[in-house]
Amino acid sequence: MSETGFRIFNAAFSVAADWTYAVSLALFLRAFLKRQEHRLQTCIFVFFTYIFLSGLCGWITAPQGTFPLVLILLLTLASKALGLKSPAAFLLGILYWEAKVSSALTVESLFFIADRLLPYHAEPPEKACLRTVALLILLLLSHAALFSAMLYALWRRMEKRRMPLHCLEICYISLIPMAGILFGQLIASLLYEVKDGEMLQLYERHPVFLAAVPLVALLFYAGTYLTILFQQEMAALRQEQSAYFAERQQIHAIRARIHEAEQFYSHIRQMKHEMRGHLTNIKGLARSGEYESLEDYVSRMDESFRGFELTLQTGNPVTDIIVNDKQRQCQELGIRFQTDFRYPVSGGFDAFDLGIILQNLLQNALEACENISEGERFISLAGRQKGRFFLIESKNSFAGEVIWGQDGLPATTKKTDKSMHGIGLSNVRRTAEKYMGELEIHLENQVFNITVMVQERSNAQ
């Protein structure tokens, strides 16, 4: 290879490296975009932004470390246009560059070893150029392979279990990768040194760094990966605690309502015992002709009985209380309520588990109907048994767009106390899984349809 050809290769190699890294960044960010229609535009924007910044920093000979700082800052500022949240864009930029630095330091040491292992004698310039070209191509391919594997591992880890990214989580996760980036910048500044007119490499001056540098770089990457894993486990634990707390609260509320119902029934039994006295009073008012007083007396008795009456009978005290409570709330809000729910006759289900399912389904339906104009609000509930399976179906009207959460369930739209909202359907799904069941959601013509299937157990807990 001639000297001119080698110069052309060097220019092409620099362009190929920039294109490789730009494509890697575009694909890495693309994997976290929710909207399919924006992915192509986002990839193109990120690709050309990387190429432009790289060329600009090279043209103005910006200080080392300027390029990653400007790139991460720009990704954060353009997060809305990219379809990402600002904290997520910032974290992804940090993770991308840390993986780039760690893989580069690892491959650089391998490149140094390969350069020493390949035989090098007094060769003609053409062969020396070809040897250098082969090593540079090997360096780029090796770096691209290792870099891609690191990015893929990070993407798989973060995609496996989504977690909330607040300021505290961002700061905590970013500490190790930022330290890794600073370490890489420091090593890059020490990698080459000119002494007595001769270019010396760090690994020549200090051979121990040949193993220490890639080891430390990989430790920074491993620390980043494990930090993400730890934060995911902590987020899952907090979510489980919130769900458990909400479930216990619901159980306590159901127990309290059952206790009230028992008191109501006890009161009704007392009134039945007193019925003879009431009948005597009614006869006395009728004989004396005090019909207005008689009418008032009967009305008060009717009102007293109505307050302790459960109009809907499902076949179980727990579900009776829940369904009747929701019916009353629907009447107060002007919501049409229809039910065809009968508690399964088999003993393979825990009444409190089915109560948790009903409570969450109907409560979510009530909240959805609050955004519907009167006259169009409706909720329907059905429950039927097919062999060993029991199906619960809830339908309700809703308005607007459903925002899906990271767990595949509709996310809460509440602005306050979000930690305690949005976990109702999670409780439903978890309860269904106790019975080897599942939860399905269908949306059609502004009707929200949820079907829960549970399977009968031999010994309900």
C-alpha positions in Angstrom: 0.0 0.0 0.0 1.3 3.4 -1.0 1.6 6.3 1.4 -1.3 8.1 -0.3 -3.4 5.0 0.0 -2.6 4.8 3.7 -3.6 8.4 4.2 -6.9 7.7 2.4 -7.4 4.7 4.6 -6.8 6.7 7.8 -9.4 9.2 6.8 -11.9 6.5 5.8 -11.1 4.6 9.1 -11.9 7.7 11.1 -15.2 8.1 9.3 -16.1 4.4 9.6 -15.4 4.6 13.4 -17.6 7.6 13.8 -20.4 6.0 11.8 -20.1 2.8 13.8 -20.4 4.7 17.1 -23.2 6.9 15.8 -25.2 3.8 14.6 -24.6 2.2 18.0 -26.0 5.2 19.9 -29.0 5.5 17.6 -29.9 1.8 18.0 -29.3 1.9 21.7 -31.7 4.8 22.2 -34.2 3.3 19.7 -34.6 0.3 21.9 -36.1 2.5 24.7 -38.6 4.4 22.5 -42.2 3.6 23.2 -43.7 5.0 20.0 -42.9 3.0 16.9 -43.6 5.8 14.5 -40.9 8.0 16.0 -38.1 5.5 16.0 -36.8 6.1 12.4 -36.8 9.9 12.8 -35.1 9.6 16.2 -32.4 7.3 14.8 -31.7 9.6 12.0 -31.5 12.6 14.3 -29.2 10.9 16.8 -27.0 9.6 14.0 -26.4 13.0 12.3 -26.1 14.7 15.7 -23.3 12.4 16.7 -21.5 12.8 13.4 -21.8 16.6 13.5 -20.6 16.9 17.1 -17.6 14.5 16.4 -16.6 16.5 13.4 -17.0 19.8 15.2 -15.0 18.8 18.2 -12.2 17.5 15.9 -12.3 20.6 13.8 -11.9 23.0 16.7 -9.6 20.6 18.5 -11.8 20.7 21.6 -10.2 19.6 24.9 -10.4 15.9 25.8 -13.7 15.0 27.4 -15.7 17.8 25.7 -17.4 15.6 23.2 -19.1 13.2 25.6 -20.1 16.0 27.9 -21.7 18.0 25.1 -23.3 14.8 23.6 -24.9 13.8 26.9 -26.1 17.4 27.6 -27.6 17.6 24.1 -29.4 14.3 24.5 -30.9 15.5 27.8 -32.0 18.8 26.4 -33.6 17.1 23.3 -35.2 14.3 25.3 -38.7 15.5 24.5 -38.0 15.5 20.8 -36.5 12.0 21.1 -39.6 10.7 22.9 -37.8 10.1 26.2 -37.9 11.6 29.6 -35.0 13.9 30.6 -33.7 11.6 33.4 -33.9 8.6 31.1 -32.1 10.4 28.2 -29.3 11.6 30.6 -28.8 8.1 32.1 -28.8 6.4 28.7 -26.2 8.8 27.5 -24.0 8.1 30.5 -24.4 4.4 30.1 -23.6 4.5 26.4 -20.4 6.4 26.9 -19.3 4.3 29.9 -19.7 1.2 27.8 -17.8 2.8 25.0 -14.9 3.7 27.3 -14.7 0.3 29.0 -14.8 -1.6 25.7 -12.2 0.8 24.1 -9.8 0.4 27.0 -10.2 -3.4 26.9 -9.7 -3.6 23.1 -6.8 -1.2 23.3 -4.8 -3.5 25.5 -5.7 -6.5 23.2 -4.5 -4.4 20.2 -1.2 -3.7 21.9 -0.7 -7.5 22.5 -1.6 -8.3 18.9 0.8 -5.7 17.7 3.6 -7.4 19.7 2.6 -10.9 18.8 2.5 -10.4 15.0 6.0 -10.7 13.6 7.5 -7.4 12.7 10.7 -7.2 10.8 12.4 -4.7 8.6 9.7 -4.7 6.0 9.1 -2.5 2.9 6.9 0.5 3.7 4.1 -1.1 1.6 4.0 -4.2 3.8 4.2 -2.2 7.0 1.3 -0.1 5.9 -0.7 -3.2 5.1 0.2 -4.7 8.5 -1.0 -1.5 10.2 -4.2 -1.5 8.1 -5.0 -5.1 9.2 -4.4 -4.2 12.8 -6.6 -1.1 12.7 -9.4 -3.0 11.0 -9.1 -5.8 13.6 -9.2 -3.1 16.3 -12.4 -1.5 15.0 -14.2 -4.8 14.5 -13.2 -6.0 18.0 -14.3 -2.8 19.6 -17.6 -2.8 17.7 -18.3 -6.4 18.8 -17.4 -5.9 22.4 -19.2 -2.5 22.5 -22.3 -3.9 21.0 -22.4 -6.8 23.4 -22.0 -4.4 26.4 -24.8 -2.2 25.1 -27.0 -5.2 24.5 -26.5 -6.5 28.0 -27.4 -3.1 29.5 -30.5 -2.9 27.3 -31.6 -6.4 28.3 -31.1 -5.6 32.0 -33.1 -2.4 31.8 -35.8 -3.9 29.6 -36.3 -6.9 31.9 -37.7 -4.8 34.7 -38.5 -1.2 34.3 -37.9 1.1 37.2 -38.8 4.7 38.1 -36.1 7.1 37.3 -36.2 10.0 39.7 -33.4 12.4 40.6 -32.1 10.2 43.5 -32.1 7.0 41.4 -30.3 8.8 38.5 -27.6 10.2 40.8 -27.1 6.8 42.4 -26.9 4.9 39.1 -24.7 7.5 37.4 -22.0 7.5 40.0 -20.1 4.4 38.9 -20.4 5.0 35.1 -19.3 8.6 35.5 -16.3 7.4 37.5 -15.6 4.9 34.7 -15.7 7.7 32.1 -13.3 9.8 34.1 -11.0 6.9 34.5 -11.0 6.3 30.7 -10.3 10.0 30.0 -7.4 9.9 32.4 -5.9 6.7 30.8 -6.4 8.2 27.3 -4.3 11.2 28.3 -1.5 9.0 29.6 -1.6 6.4 26.8 1.0 8.1 24.6 4.0 10.2 25.7 6.8 11.8 23.7 10.2 11.5 25.3 13.5 12.5 23.7 11.7 12.7 20.4 10.4 9.1 20.7 6.7 8.1 21.0 6.2 5.8 24.1 3.0 4.0 25.0 1.8 3.6 28.5 1.9 -0.2 28.3 5.6 0.0 27.2 6.5 2.2 30.2 4.4 0.3 32.7 3.6 -3.3 31.5 1.5 -3.9 34.6 -1.1 -1.5 33.2 -1.6 -3.9 30.3 -3.8 -6.1 32.6 -4.8 -3.5 35.2 -6.4 -1.0 32.8 -8.9 -3.4 31.1 -9.6 -5.1 34.4 -10.5 -1.8 36.1 -12.5 -0.8 33.0 -14.5 -4.0 33.1 -15.0 -3.6 36.9 -16.5 -0.2 36.3 -18.9 -1.7 33.7 -19.8 -4.6 36.0 -20.4 -2.1 38.8 -22.8 -0.2 36.5 -24.6 -3.3 35.6 -25.0 -4.5 39.2 -26.1 -1.0 40.3 -28.9 -1.1 37.8 -29.8 -4.6 39.0 -29.8 -3.5 42.6 -32.0 -0.5 41.9 -34.5 -2.7 40.0 -34.7 -5.1 42.9 -35.2 -2.2 45.3 -37.9 -0.7 43.0 -39.7 -4.1 42.8 -39.5 -4.5 46.6 -41.0 -1.0 47.1 -43.8 -1.8 44.7 -44.5 -5.1 46.4 -44.6 -3.4 49.8 -47.0 -0.8 48.5 -49.2 -3.5 46.9 -49.1 -5.6 50.1 -50.1 -2.6 52.1 -52.9 -1.7 49.8 -54.1 -5.3 49.8 -54.1 -5.4 53.6 -56.0 -2.2 53.8 -58.6 -3.6 51.4 -58.9 -6.7 53.5 -59.3 -4.7 56.7 -61.9 -2.5 55.0 -63.8 -5.6 53.8 -63.7 -7.1 57.3 -64.9 -3.9 58.8 -67.9 -3.8 56.4 -68.7 -7.4 57.1 -68.7 -6.6 60.8 -71.1 -3.7 60.1 -73.3 -6.0 58.0 -73.4 -8.5 60.9 -74.5 -5.6 63.2 -77.1 -4.6 60.6 -78.5 -8.1 60.5 -78.5 -8.3 64.3 -80.5 -5.0 64.3 -82.9 -6.4 61.8 -83.4 -9.5 63.9 -84.1 -7.3 66.9 -86.6 -5.3 64.9 -88.3 -8.6 63.9 -88.7 -9.4 67.5 -90.2 -6.0 68.1 -92.5 -6.3 65.1 -95.4 -7.4 67.3 -95.1 -4.1 69.2 -95.0 -2.2 65.9 -98.1 -4.0 64.7 -99.9 -3.1 67.9 -99.0 0.5 67.4 -100.1 0.5 63.8 -103.5 -1.0 64.8 -103.9 1.6 67.5 -103.2 4.5 65.2 -105.6 2.9 62.6 -108.4 2.6 65.2 -108.0 6.1 66.4 -108.1 7.4 62.9 -104.7 9.2 63.1 -103.8 8.3 59.5 -101.1 11.0 59.1 -99.3 9.7 62.1 -99.8 6.2 60.9 -98.3 7.1 57.5 -95.4 8.8 59.1 -94.8 5.8 61.4 -94.8 3.3 58.5 -92.5 5.5 56.5 -90.0 5.7 59.3 -90.1 1.9 59.6 -89.7 1.4 55.9 -86.7 3.8 55.9 -85.1 2.0 58.8 -85.4 -1.3 57.1 -84.1 0.0 53.8 -80.9 1.2 55.4 -80.1 -2.3 56.5 -81.1 -4.1 53.4 -78.7 -5.6 50.8 -80.6 -5.5 47.6 -78.1 -7.6 45.7 -77.5 -11.2 46.8 -74.4 -12.8 45.4 -74.3 -15.9 47.6 -71.5 -14.8 49.9 -71.4 -12.1 52.6 -68.0 -10.7 51.4 -69.0 -10.2 47.8 -72.5 -9.1 49.0 -71.0 -6.2 50.9 -68.7 -5.1 48.0 -71.2 -5.3 45.2 -73.9 -3.5 47.3 -71.5 -0.8 48.3 -70.5 -0.2 44.7 -74.1 -0.2 43.7 -74.9 2.6 46.2 -71.9 4.6 44.9 -73.1 4.2 41.4 -76.6 5.4 42.3 -75.1 8.5 43.9 -72.9 9.3 40.9 -75.6 8.5 38.3 -73.9 5.5 36.9 -76.0 2.6 35.4 -75.0 -0.5 37.3 -75.8 -4.0 36.1 -74.7 -7.2 37.7 -75.0 -10.9 37.1 -72.5 -12.1 39.6 -73.0 -15.3 41.6 -70.4 -16.6 44.0 -69.0 -20.0 42.9 -70.8 -22.8 44.6 -67.5 -24.9 45.0 -65.3 -24.3 48.0 -62.1 -24.0 46.0 -61.9 -20.2 46.3 -61.2 -17.8 49.2 -63.9 -15.2 49.6 -61.4 -12.5 50.5 -59.3 -13.2 47.3 -62.4 -12.8 45.2 -63.3 -9.8 47.2 -60.0 -8.1 46.4 -60.6 -8.8 42.7 -64.1 -7.3 42.8 -63.1 -4.3 45.0 -60.3 -3.3 42.6 -62.2 -3.9 39.4 -65.3 -2.0 40.5 -63.2 0.8 42.1 -61.2 1.3 38.9 -64.5 1.3 36.9 -66.0 4.0 39.2 -62.9 6.2 38.8 -63.0 5.8 35.0 -66.7 6.7 34.9 -66.1 10.0 36.8 -64.7 11.4 33.5 -67.8 10.5 31.5 -70.8 12.8 31.1 -74.0 11.7 32.9 -76.2 9.4 30.8 -73.3 7.6 29.3 -71.8 6.2 32.5 -72.3 2.4 33.0 -70.7 -0.5 34.8 -71.5 -4.1 34.3 -70.3 -7.0 36.4 -70.6 -10.7 35.6 -69.3 -13.9 37.2 -69.8 -17.4 36.0 -68.3 -20.8 36.7 -67.3 -23.2 34.0 -66.1 -26.4 35.5 -63.0 -25.7 37.6 -62.7 -22.2 36.3 -64.5 -19.0 37.5 -64.6 -16.0 35.1 -65.2 -12.5 36.4 -65.9 -9.9 33.7 -66.1 -6.1 34.4 -67.1 -3.6 31.7 -67.3 0.2 32.0 -67.4 3.3 29.9 -64.2 5.4 29.7 -63.0 8.5 27.9 -59.6 9.6 26.7 -56.5 7.6 25.9 -55.2 4.7 28.1 -51.6 5.1 29.0 -49.9 1.7 29.4 -47.4 1.2 32.2 -44.2 -0.7 32.2 -45.9 -3.8 33.6 -48.3 -4.0 30.7 -51.2 -2.6 32.7 -52.9 0.8 32.4 -50.9 3.4 34.3 -52.5 5.7 36.9 -53.5 9.2 35.8 -53.7 10.5 39.3 -51.4 13.4 40.2 -51.2 12.9 44.0 -50.0 10.0 46.1 -48.9 8.0 43.0 -47.2 5.4 45.2 -50.6 4.2 46.4 -52.4 4.4 43.1 -52.1 2.3 40.0 -51.5 -0.9 41.9 -55.2 -2.1 41.9 -54.9 -4.1 38.7 -51.5 -5.4 39.9 -53.3 -6.8 42.9 -55.9 -8.3 40.7 -53.3 -10.0 38.5 -51.3 -11.2 41.5 -54.4 -12.7 43.1 -55.4 -14.4 39.9 -51.9 -15.9 39.6 -52.5 -17.5 43.0 -55.2 -19.5 41.4 -53.1 -20.2 38.2 -55.3 -17.7 36.5 -54.8 -14.6 34.3 -56.1 -11.2 33.6 -57.0 -9.9 30.1 -57.8 -6.3 29.1 -59.7 -5.3 25.9 -60.6 -1.8 24.7 -63.2 -1.3 22.1 -65.5 1.6 21.3 -64.8 3.5 24.5 -65.6 0.4 26.6 -63.0 -1.0 29.0 -63.4 -4.7 29.4 -61.4 -6.7 32.0 -61.7 -10.5 32.3 -60.2 -12.4 35.2 -60.0 -16.1 35.2 -59.2 -18.1 38.3 -58.9 -21.8 38.7 -60.4 -23.8 41.5 -58.0 -25.0 44.2 -58.4 -28.1 46.3 -57.5 -26.2 49.5 -58.2 -22.5 49.4 -56.0 -20.5 51.8 
